[in-house]
Amino acid sequence: MFGIGLGELTVIAFVAVLVFGPDKIPELAKQAGAILRRARDFANAARDDLRDELGPEYSDLELRDLDPRAIVRRHIIEAMEDADEEAAAPRRRGLRPLGEGELPPFDVEAT
């Protein structure tokens, strides 16, 4: 969870009890929960509005799909899969790379 381990979480809780006092901790936790709930509702409303504006072809849109890291990761994976398919595909007969100094074949009568 956010790169916080059990030890760090314990220290944060201890400092919170010292700063705010044990009487206010439940109230602060309730307020934090309400803020997180409101933020989640806001994000869901924004996602739904975006889906409505974009139309039915984007009905399966998720906000995490708009993360640039996810987009790059998806394109890299697709490119790697395409490269694997090309490598597995049989090569056409007669096609080969040219050797060093070798001229490509041409037809004099074609022009």
Buried (B, 14 or more C-beta within 10 A) or exposed (E): EEEEEEEEEEEEEEEBEEEEEEEEBEEEEEEEEEEEEEEEEEEEEEBEEEBEEEEEEEEEBEEEEEEEEEEEEEEEEEEEEEEEEEEEEEEEEEEEEEEEEEEEEEEEEEE
